[in-house]
Amino acid sequence: MLLIHSPPPPKFRSDPPGTGAQMKPSAPGRPWGLARVLLLLLAALHAAAAQKNGINIYSLSVDSKVSSRFAHTVVTSRVVNRASVMQEATFQVELPKRAFITNFSMVIGGVTYPGNIKEKAAAQEQYSAAVARGESAGLVKASGRKTEQFQVSVSVAPAAKVTFELVYEELLKRYLGAYELLLKVQPQQLVKHLQMDIHIFEPQGISFLETESTFMTNELADALTVSQNKTKAHIQFKPTLSQQMSPGQQDTVLDGNFIVRYDVHRTVSGGSIQIESGYFVHHFAPEGLPTIPKNVIFVIDKSGSMRGRKIEQTQEALIKILDDLSPHDQFNLVSFSGEAAQWKPLLVPASAENVNQARSYAASIQTQGGTNINDAMLLAVQLLDSANQKELLPEGSVSLIILLTDGDPTVGETNPARIQKNVKEAIDGQYSLFCLGFGFDVSLAFLEKLALDNGGLTRRIYEDSDSTLQLQDFYQEVANPLLTAVTFEYPSNAVEEVSRDNFRLLFKGSEIVVAGKLRDQSPDVLSAKVRGQLHMQNITFQTESSVAEQENEFQNPKYIFHSFMERLWAYLTIQQLLEQMISASDAEKQALETRALSLSLHYSFVTPLTSMVVTKPEGKEWSEVAEKPVETKNKHKNFYLAGPSRKTPSDLGRAGPQGPLSPPHPYPLMAGKSLLPDMLLAPSILDEVFLGVDLRAEDAPQARVPAVASDPVTRRIWERKASGSSTDLSQSAKTASPPGQLPASLRPGPLLVLVSQPALPTLGTTAAVPAAIQAPAVILMLPRQSVDRLCVDIRHSQGPMNLLSDPDQGVEVTAQYETEKARFSWIEVTFKNPQLQVRAIPEHVVVTRNRRNFAYKWKETLFSVIPGVKLTMDKAGLLLFSSPDRVTIGLLPWDGPGEGLRLLLRDTHRFSSRVGGTLGQFYQDVLWEPPAAADDSKRLLRVQGLEYSATRLLKLDYQEGSPGTEISCWSVEL
């Protein structure tokens, strides 16, 4: 959470200081790139040493209190400048987009410099002055799908200490059956006192709680403690210095997300009313209601800009969504570019036959032309109107239009305001419209108003490998409507200033929240009625809550922060006012803005209507302005910064005028680490000059040559590095290098180890390369058998395979094997308790839980604790599912010879006697015949009436990752 700027390293010379000698030129035709690489590496080491002696974070704490879904988070960082010169420290925190900053302060030399929240217009003078000085970057800016980044810099005198503190608040939103608290952990250096505490208090009772981290390792797991009772939970993360340290290095492993997900107990009732300090909050999400049938029109953009991966991902998602339609639903498809076209003249039932036809239609969509959103939307409305007039829409059903587009209108009606007007008049409050903006070439503001005008919402779909999953997840949000026309009623003599109290739809997995203020003379018991419409009937829920009992419930300061419910009410009201402003008329908008601004200033929230002015110790003219970022068409929009122009780190604390800026470092340096790419040294590198020394000279130590082997299946050439990883040299060779740069396969990386060894072949000659030993498709560990492991290769496969299933363990593993490519195209692991599905493909892993998908890229660390199972992934890409009484199942993206997905099984003695499947059969009673007399490398094995021929072969054991270990293994072919 803190970045340190340190002075740049001095320039290096190859001759002794003071001699004045020039660097000896390299021999003709011998590039000097490797010498330059070492200079860069030494520069990075120098920078690391400088940072180590400069700004030091000696304490970092994150304290988050969550009460009735309202989270209050305080981030405190204490730093000291251990350098002998002035240093600049940058405090940087990533916070959720839905959060409002409420306070920031710096304490320097015992003096507090607070952030003051003002109306945006009042902060404009300071902003304008900063712009006049040439400043344009922002204190707060969008930094990811779910986060914004706050940062501020300050100059720190030698031996001086600074305390930074940032406070932000948010109301956690229930999404597909869970609340999610996201915290970013990025200290960027080792911290002596580092602690994160999360206190959760939910009077309804916590039904489940799970944690997930993208930086946690098994070594760090001991620093994480989770305690929980019926209504409270405490999660603490307190790692020691040694636990924070990267293996074999001095930098930190803490860099990533820490996520807490939970839900509360609920029943078929009017929800839960909670009261504190004269304010109330009403949470409503009844369980057990039947799903209302829906009529859905999918409106799909097929303009030319959707060409390629966008339309492919849209088709993949649409096919999956069609499969999820209920037989009681009706649907149709509209595709559009310059013109709009319908799939069927009328909506059709979601029968198996119709869904299959729609799947074929979706798969055949071709991209071309412009973007005519107006005609496409009017056609979708016309289809629903026509069905309504012909009484083809089931009574009590819900009608939805889902629009997906990646660009602004370019054909037909192109004026956004007129399109919004046309669509609103056509829908006339009868149907709900949901808009999905694919990428950043579409105006999200245009789509947002289009949706809010018609009772829906808008989401951005980020262009990434998981775009398909984003589309599927959005559909899951609206796939199961439970109630329509939901209204909340409270006694008029009991409450006032109630937030929004009527809602068009309630979907399964979501929650409606209403808050308000109790009147001075309110009754001792607050009652409420919630009315809504089920599929074929009206329904009324009733609930009540004792004011005195509720007030007593919120008295524990460990879990509660002062007046939290009043702040929850203010937060919710401001969010709703800002949303109403989007679809309001000009006359209404001014009144809404005035009230939202008044609440923002009174409760010190940084919202789109306010700014926080941060005054630095250098003087009032050094002021920075923090503003709430808004979704824009441009992903990289900058926000406001006011303050003097930055000096280079070397100029900090130095007298005299500022000199010219140093040229940028060719490789970035951060937190003591050089971001140099991996150094790859092939035999031809011996023709280079390494710091002026000819590596081919007789008296020069020679470089260790990595092991090289070819893969007969893929015809790739693999180099085994000393680090244990393997590199595809054939791919590197295909990439041409720009002039003046080393080829991709020869770029810098781990420091070269020079050792003495026999002479190498003369350059230009060809040495015989032995065929690579292959990794089998699967290695099975066989406890309590005469053969301890079995290598399995798959030669014949048609369709998905049931690799193993064990009903007693509650686990099933299926896969698709491509015999032509000799690899698994996907592997899927399904757990019954907890209900969890994991699907691995070569690009990434998808974990599905509670109808929600989570995508993780291989080799990104993951540590997720779900009740009943633990998921971990290390930087080698080994993904493990484990629990104390279950078989451990692993998945691995093997990139050595015979590359592809691999399955691992550990603790296999835990399989029950009912285990089965293509691989599971080998955990039944296996009879091994003795080796043949004529050839002891062959033998037979019999299992469940089947006979297999086994051959002892050399194989690569992939279970510990690349490059693998050669083993002698009994092998069978299936």
N, C-alpha and C positions, 0 to 999 in steps of 0.2 A: 504494500500500500504506500510505500515511500520510494521515490526515485532519488538517486544521489548523483549530482553533477560534480565531477572532479577535474583537476587540470589535465590537459592532454600530455602524453608522454613526450620527452625530448626527442629530437631527431637523432637517428643512429647513423654512424659512419663505420665503414669497414676498416679504416686505418686508425692507428692510435691517436688519441686526442693530441692536438698541438703539432702534429707532423706536417699537416697541410697536404698530405698525399691524397691523390684521387683514387677512387675505386677502380681496380684493374678491370678493364673490359673483359667480358666473357669471350671465349674462343668463338671464331666465326661459326655461325649456324647453331650455336648453343644458347638457347634462351636463358635468361636469368630469372625467370618467374619463381623458381623455388627459393632463391635467395630472398626475393621480395616477400615470399610467404613467411619465411622465418622472421624477417623484420617485423611483419605485421603481428606475428604470434608473440614476439618479445614485447611489442608495443602494448598488446592486450594484457600481458602479464604485468607490465609496469602500471597500466591503468588499474588493474585489480588491486595491486599493492597500494596505489594512491588512494583508492576508495576505502580500502581496509583501514587506513589511517585517517580517514576524513569523517564524513557524517556517519554516525552510528545510531541505529535504533536500539535503545536499551530496554524499551517497554512498548508493547503493542497489545491492546485489548479491544475486543468486540463484545458488547453486551446487548443482547436483544431480548426484550420482554414482549411476549405475545399474550394478550388478554382478549378473549372473545373475538379472535381473528385479527385484532388490531395490533400491529407490530411497531414497537418503538426501539430503534437501534442506535447505539452510541459507539462510535469508533474513536479511540484515543491512542495517539502515537506520541511517544516521548523520545526526543533525539538529542544528541550532543555532538558538537563539532570537535573532534579530537585532532584536527589538523592545526598547523601553526599559522594558517592564513584563512581569510574569509572563505566560506563555502556556501554554495546554494543548495538548499534542500527543497524537494518538491513532494508535497503531500498529495497522494493520489488515491482515490477510493472509487470503486465501481458500485453503483447502487441500482436497485430495480427501477425500471421506467415508471411504474405506477406510484413510486414513492415521492413524497414531497420533502425536500430539505427544510428543516425547521430551525437549525442553529449551526453556526460555525464560529470557532474562536481560535486564536493563537495566543499563547502565553509566552512572552519573551522577556527574560530578565525581571520577572515578577509583574510585568505589565500585561494586561489582557487587551488584545485587539479583536473586538467582536465583529461579526458580520451583521449589518443592519438591513432589514427587509423593508423595501420601499415600493411604492407604485412605480411601474416601469417608466412612466414619463418623468418621474422625479429623478430617476437614475440616469436619464438620457444625457444630462450635462456632463457627468463624469465619463460616460461612455464616449461622447463626442470628443472630449478632450483627449481621451486615450487614442481614438482613431486618428486624431490630428498628429499624435506622436508616432503613428505608424503601426499601432497594435491592432491585431485582428483575430487572434486565436481566442478560445473560450475557456472560462472556468468550468463550464458544464457542457458536455457534448455527448451525442449518441455514440455508444461504443460497441454495441452488439444487438442481438435480437431482443434481449430482455433487459439490457442494462444501459445506464448512462454513466459517464465518467466525470467526477469532480476532481479538480486539481488546483493547487495554489502553490506558488514558490516564494521562498523568503531567503534572504541572505543571513547567514549565521556566523557570528564572530568566533574566533578561536576560543575553545573551552566553554562556549555559551550553550545553554540548553533551551529547547523549544518544545512546547506541548501543543499539539494540534488536536482539536476535537470537532467531530462532525456528527450531527444528529439528524436522522430522517425517520419518517413514519409512513406506513402504508396499511391499507385494509386488505388482508389476504383474500383472494378470490377463489371460490370453490370451482375447480375445473376437472370434469370427468371424475368426480367422487373424491377429490383430495384438495387440501390447501397446501401451498408450497411456499416455504421461506428460503430465499436464495441469498447466500452471503459469499462474497469474493474474498479469497485469502491470497494476497500477493505482497508479502513483505519485501521480497527481492534481496534479502540478506538474512543472515542468521540473527535471531533476536533472543536475548538472554531471558526476558520475561514475556512470553507470548501466551495469551489465554483468550479463549472464545467461550462465552456462556450464553445459552439460549434457555429461557424459562418460558414455559407454555402453561397457561391456565385456561381451561375450558369447562365451565360449570355443567355443560351437557354430558361430559365424560369423553375421554379420548378412546376411540374405537380401534385405531391402529396408528402406529408411528414408525417411520423408517427414515434412515439417513443415507445419503449418497455423496461421494466426493470424487473429484477428478484428480486429486493429488495424493490421496491416502494410500499408504502401503501397509503391508503386514507389520512392518517395524513401527509405523506410526499408530497402528490400531490400539496399542496399549495406552496411548495418550488420549484416547476417546472413551468417555464414560457416558452411559445413558441410563438414567433412572426415571421410573414412571410409576404413578399410582392411578387411581380412577380418573381424577380430574387434572392432575399436574404432571409435567415432565420437565426434566432438567438434562440438557445435553451440554457436556463440557469437553473442550479440546484444549489440552495443555501440554504441548510437546517440549521436551528438553532440547538443549542445544544439539546433543548427539543424535537425537531422533530427527531433528530438522535437516541434518546434513546429508547431502548427496553422497552415495557410496564412492569412496576414494577421492572426494573433492571437498572444497571448503564452502561451496555455495548451498543454498537452501533448496529443498524439494517442494516447498510449499508455494504452489502457484496454480490456482484453479478455483473451482466452485465447491462450496459446501452447501448441500441442500437438505432441508428437513421437509418431509411430507407427512401429513396426518389427516385424519377425519374424526368426526365426533359421532356419538350415538344419537340416533333420532328415531322417531316413530311416526305412525300415521296420525298426525295431530296438527294443531295450529302453529307448531314451531316452539321456539324458546324465546321468552322475553327476559332480558337481563337489565338491571337498574343499578346505577352508580352516580353519586353526587348530583342527583336531580335530573339525570338524563337516562334515556332507555334505548336499547337496541333490540330489534326483533328479527331473529334469523328464521327463515322459512324454507324447508326442503323436505317435505314429507316422504316417507318411504312406503313402498308397497303399492303405489298407484299404477294402474295399467297404462300402457302407451297408447296415445291417440293415433289412429291411422293418418297418414299424410299423403298429400298430392304434391309431387316435386317436379319442377321444370329445371333441368340443368342447362345453362346457357354458356356455351364454350367458345371462346375466341380461337379462331383458326387462321388469323391473319399471318402475313409473311414473317412478322417478328417472332411468332411462336415456333418457328421452324427449329428443328434439331431437338436438343435435350428437353426443352420446355414442353413441347407437344408430346414427346415420348413419356415424360413423367406425368403429364396430365392424363394421358390415356391409361397408364398403369393405375393411377389413383382412381379414375372413373370406373374402370373395370372392377376394382376391388369394392368401390362404393356400391355399384350395382349389385354385387353379390350380397351386400349387407342389407339390401332393401327387404322389408317385411312383406310376406304374401298379401297382407291387407293394404299395402301402399299402392298408389298409382303414380306413373311417371311418364315423362317424355324428354326428348333432347332437342335443343336448338343449337346449331352451330352457325357461326357468322364470321365473315371477313368484310368484303365490300357489300355483300348482301347477306340476309339471314335466311336459313332454311330449317324446317322442322323435320324430325325423323319420322314421326307418324302424324296423321291428321288429327288424332285425338290422344288424350292420355290413355295409357294401357295399364292393366293390372301387372304387378311385379311377379308374374308367374315365371317358372323356370324357363319356359320357351321364350317369353318376351325378353327376359333378362339376357339369355344367350344371344338373341338377335341384336339387342342393344350393345352387347359386348363386341360383336362383330362390327357393328356400325362405328363404335368408338375407336376400334383399332384401325379402321379404314380412313379416318379423318386426315385430309391432306391440307397443308398450310399454303396459303397464297393470299395476295391482295391486302386491302386496307382494313380499317376498324370502324364498323358501323354499329356502335353500341345502341343508338336510339331505336333503329328498326328491330334489332334482336330483342330488346327489352319489350317493345310493344307487341311483338309476335308472341313472346312468352305469356304476357298478360292476356292476349287474345285467346290463346289456347285454354287458359283457366276460365275466362269469361264464357267461352263457348261451352265448355263442359258444365259450368254452373247453370247456364240457361237451359241446357238439355237435361238437367238434374242427374248428371253422371258423377258428381262429387258426393261421396258418402256423407250422410248427415253427421255432423259433429266432427268431421275431419279437419285437418289443418293444411293449408296450402302455402307452399314455400317456393320461392324462386332463388336459385343459387347461380350467381354470375361470376365467371372467371375470365379476367382479361389481363393483358400485360402492357397495355398502352392507352394513350388518350384517343378519343374519337378523331378519325381522319376522313371519314366518308359519310355522306348524308348530312344529317344534323350534327354539327361539330361544336356548337356553343354549349358548354357544360351546363349553364344555368337553364337553358331551354330544354335540354335533355332531362334534367332533374325535374323540371316543371311538368314535362310531358309524361314522365313515368309516374309521378305522384298523382296526377289527375287520372291516369289510366287505372292504377291500382286502387285508388280511392279507399284506402284503409281495409281492403278485403283480404289482402295477402301480405306475407312478410318477405322482404328482400334481403338477401345476404350477399355481400360482395367480397371477392377475393382478388387482390392486386398482386400479380405475379412479377416480382422484380421491382426495379426502381425507375422504370420508364413510364409508369402510370402515376397519375396524381391521386394520392391516397385521400386528399381532402375532397376531391370530386366524388370518389366512391363512398367516402364516409357520410357525406350529406345524402347521397342517393339512398344509402341503406337506412340511415336514421330517420329520414322522411317517411320511410315505409316499414317501420317497426323491426328493423334488423340491425346488423352490425357488420363491420368491415375488418378484414384481416389482411396483413401483408404476407405473401408467400415468398420466402427467401430463396433465391436461386442457389441451390446447393445439392449435394448428393441425396439429401433427405427431403427434397421438395415433395415427392410422392407421399411420404409419411405426413408432412404438414397438411396436405390436402385431405388425407384420410382422417387425421385427427380433428380437423375443422368439421368435417361431416359428422363425426361421432358426437360433437357438441350439440348438433341440432337434429340428430337422427331419431331421438326419442322424446317427442313433446308429451308432457304429462297433464298440463292444465292450460287453459286459455282464459283471457279476461280476468286476471287475478287482481283483486282489490283488497286493501287493508282498511279496517274501520276501528277507530278508538273513540271512547267517550269524549265529547267535545269539552267537557268540564275537567278533563284529566290531563290532556296533552296540548302542546302548541308547537309551532315551527317544525312540523313533521316533514321529513324528506319525501321523495317521490313515493306515492302509495298505490299506484295502479300500473300494471304490467301486462303486455299483450300475451306473453308466453312464458311458461316455466318448463325447462328441459331437464331430463334425467341427468344427475351428476352435477347440477348447478345449484345455486341458492339465491334467494331474494333476501335483501337486507333493507330494513326500514329503521330509521332512528328519529328521535325527537326529544323534546324537552318536557318535563313534568311541570304542570302548573303549581303555583304556590299552595293552593288548597286542594290538591289532587287527592282522590280516595286512597285508602290504605292498600287496596288491591287494584292493579291495572289489568283490565280485561281487553281482549281484542278478538275481532272476527275477521277471518280471511275467506273471501268468496271467490269461486272460480267455476269453470266449466270442464267437466270430464268429457269423455267421448259422447255419451248420450244423455247426460244429466248435469244439473247444477249441483254444487257441493259447497257446504259452509263448514269451516273449521273454527273452533273456539278454543281459546287459551286464556289463562290469567296468571298473574304473578304478584306475590306479596312484596310490597315496596321495602318494608323493614328487613325481611329475610334476605332479599337481594342485596341491599346496602351492606349487610353484614358479611356477605359472601366475598366482597371485593375489598378486604382489609389487609391482605398480606403484602407488605411492600416488596418482598422478594420477587413477587410475580406481577405486581401492579405498579404502574407509574401514575403520578398524580393527575386526577381529572381525565383519565384516559378515555372515558366514554363520551365526555363532552368533545374531546378532540376527534374521536371517531365520528361523531355526528357532524362536526365541521368539515372533516375530510370528505365524508360521503356526500354532503350537501354541495360542496365546491365541485367535486367531480361531476355530479349530476347537472349542476348549473352550466358548467363548461360544455357538457354534451348537448344540453338543450339549446345553447347558443348556436350550435352548428346548423340546426334546422329551423331556428326561429326567424320571424320576420324582423325587419330593421327596427321597427318600433319596440318589439318585445326584447330584442337583443340587448338594447341599452340598459333596460331594467335588470336583466339577468346578469350582465357584466358588472353593474354597480354593486349588486349584492355579493357576487363571487369575489370581487376585489375587496370589499369591506371585510368579509370573512377571512380572506387570505392575509390581510394586514393584521387583523385582530389576533389571529392564532399563529402568526409568523410562519406561513407556508410560502415556499418559493413555488409559485404556480405560473402558468403562461401570462398572468396579469401582473406579476410582481417580479422584482429583482432583489438580489442580495448584494449590497456594496461592502466589499472587504477592504478596509484601510490598512495598509502596511506600515511598519514602524518607520519607514524612510520619510514619511510625511503624508499629509492629506492628498497631495497631488499624485501619490502612488495608490490609486484605488483600482480594484478589479470588480467587475460586475458579473454575478452569477445569475443566469436565467434558465428557466425550464425549457429544454429542447422540445420541439414539436416535430411530428412526422412530416417530412418534406419529400419532394420528388427526388431530390439529390441526397443520396446516402451520406455523402461526405460534407454536408453543410457545416460550417464553423459557426460558433456562437461568440458572444462578446468577451473581450478581455480589455481591461484598461490598466495602464501602468507603463513604466519606462521600457525602452527597448532593451532586450536581453544582452548582457555582456557575455562573452565567451567565458567558460569556467576559469581559464587561465588569467583573465583580467580581474576576477573577483578579488577585492581587497588590495588591488595594486594601484598605486598613485599614478597620476599623469593621464593624458588623454588616451582614449581607447584606440588601439591599433587596428589594422585590418583583420578581418575575420580569417581564421585558419580554414584551409580547405577541408571539406568533410572527410571523415575517416572512411576509407574504402569499405570497411566492414564495421557495422554498428557495435558499440560497446554498451553493455547494460549490467548494472549491479555486479561488476567484477567479472563478467563473463565475456569472452570474445565470441561473437556469433559467426565464426569462420565455418565454412562447410567442411565435411569430413575429408581428410587428406587420403587420396588413393594412389598408391605407388605401384606401378606395373614395371616390368623389367626395363622398358625403354627409358624410364626416368634416370637410369644410370648414365645416360648420355648428357645429363644436365650438369651444371656447375652449382654445387651446394656451398654457398658462402665463399666462393672463390676457390674451392677445393674440387679438383676433378675426381669424382667418385670412382672413375675407372683406373685411377693411378694404382700402382702396385702396393704402395704403402698406405693406401686409404682403406679403412674398413668398408666392407661392402654391405649393401642393403639386403635384408631378408626378403626373399621373393615369396609373395603369398602363394598358397596352393591354388592351382587353377585346374578346373575340370569342365568338361562339356556335358550338356544334357541331351541325350539322344532323342528325347521326346520333343522338346521345344527348340532344339538346336541352339541353345543359348550357352554362353561361356560364363562360368561362375568363378569369382575370385573369393577365396576364403581369407578374411582379414584376421589380424592378430586379436582384434576385439571379439571375434567370435561370430560376427555377422558376415553375410555373403553379399557380394555385389555382382550385378549382371553387367559384365564388361561389354557384351555385344550391344546392349542398349546404349551404353555410354559412347561407344564408337560411332553410333549413328548420328549423334548430335554434334554438329559443327560448332566450333568455338569462335567467338568474335576475335578479330585481330588483337594481339597483345594479351590474350588470356590463355591460360592453360586449357587443354582439352578437358571435358567434363570428367573423364576418368582419371585425370591427373591433378585435380584441384586439391587445395590443401585440406588437411583434416588432422587426425591424431598424429602427434609428433613421431617422426620416423625413428625406429630403433635400429642402430647400426651394429651389426654383429659380423664376426669372421666366419666365412663358409667357403666351400670350393668355388672355383671360378665358374661363371655363368656362360651359357652359349654365346657366341659372337652375335651381335645384333645383325638381324637380317636372315639368320638361319631359322629353320622351323624344327622345333623339338616335338617329339611324339607325345600326344596328350592321351592318357588313359581314359577309357569310358567312365563316366561318373557313376558311383554307387547310388542307387535310387532309394528314396524313402518309400516305404509301403503306404498303401492307402490308409491302413489302420494297424496299430500295434495293440494287442490285447494282453494285459497282464493276467496270468492265470494262477491264482493262489491255490495251494493245496493240490496241485497236479504235478505229474512227473516232468512236465515241460512248463517252465515258469512264464514263458511269453510266446505269443503266436503272431506272426506277421501276416496280414491279410491283404491281398491284392484283388481288385474287382475287375474282371474282364468282360462280364456280361451283365448288363443292367438295362431294364426297360421301365421307365416311369419311376415315381418315388419309391424308395425302399424303406421298410420298417427295420431299422438297424437293431433296435432293442426296445423292449418294453417290460416293465416290472410293475404290476398292479399293486403289490405290497409297498414298493418304494414310491409309487405315485409318479412315475417318470416314464417318458416315451421319447425316443430319438428317431427321427426320420430324416431322409436325405435324398438328393438327386445326384446321381453319378454320371458324368460324361465320359464314356469309354473312349471316344475319339481323342479327347484332350487328357485322358487319364487323370481326372480330378473331380472333386465334388463341386457342383455349381451352387449348392446350398445345403446347409445342415440345420435342422430345427429341433430344439429341445423343449419339451412341454412338461411342466410340473402341475399336478392337480391341487396340491396344498402346500404353499399358497398358489393360487391360480396365476401362472406365469408362463409366458411363451418367449423363447429366444430363437431368432432366425439369423443365421450367419451367412453372408455372401462375401465374395472376395473384397468388396469395397468397404463394407461396414457390418456392424451387428445391430439388430433391432430387438429391443426388449419391450414386450407388450404386457401391460398390467392394467387392470380396470379399464379396458377398452382404449388405453392411451399408449402411444408408441414413443419410445425413447431410442434415438439413434446414436451410436458411439463408433467413432473411427478406430480402426485397429491401431494398437501400440500407443493409445492414449490411456493413461492410468485411470482406473475406475475402482471404487470401493463402495459397494452398496449393501447395506444391511436391511433385509426385508424379513419380517417375522417368518421363520422357518427355513430361510436359505440366505447365504451370503454370496454376492457376486464380486469378483475381483479381476482386474486386468492389469498386467504389468507392461512395461515399455517394450518388451519383446512381443507383445500381442497375445500372451497366454491368458485366456478368459476362463475362469474356474467358477463352478457352482458347487458350493459345499455346505454341509451341515453335519452336526455331530453324529447322526445316526443314518446318514445316507451315503450312497456311492458318490464320489466326487467326479463330476463330469467336466471336461475341459475342451475348449475349441481354440485352434491356433491357425494363423495365416502363414503357413510354412512357405518361405521364399527361397529355399535351397533347391537342389536338383529334385525334379519331380514336384514342382511347386503346386500349391493349392491349399484348400482348407484341410485341416486334420482334426481328428477326434481323439481325445485322451480319456482314459478311465482309470481312476485310482480308488483305493479302498473297495475293490470289487468283491471282497469277501462278504460285503453287506448285501449283495444281491440275494433275493429270496429264491426259493425253489421254483417259483412260477415265472422266472425271467425267460424271455423268448426273443425271437427276431433273428435276422440274418447274422448278427454278431452275438446276440444274447444266448443263442443256442450253445455257444462254446463255454458258457458258465453252468451248463448242465453236466451230467455224468459223461465225461469224454474218455473213450477207450483208445489208448495209443498202442499200436502194434510195434514190436521191436524193429529196429532198422533192418533193411534188407541185407542179406549176407553178401550179395554181389556188389552192393553200393550202399555204404552206411550213411550216405547223405540223403537217403529217401526212406520214408516210412508212411504208413497209413494211420488215419485216425477215424474213429466212428463216433457219431453223436446223433441221437434221436433217429436211428435207422438209416442215416446217411453216411456215406463213406467219402473221405477226402484224401487226396494224395498230398503229402507234405514233403518239401525239399529244403535242406539246410542251405541257406544262401547268405551272402554278405549284404546287409541292408544298412541304411542310415537311420539311426534312432532320432526322430524329430522332437521328442517329448521335452527336451530342454531348449528348443529353439535352434536357429541357424548357428553354426554350419552343420550341427548334428554330430553324432558319434557312430563310428562304424561298429556294428554288432553282427554276430553270427546268429541267425534266427531261423527257426522252422517256419516255412512259408507255405501258405495255401492260396489257391486262386478260386474265386467264386464267380 
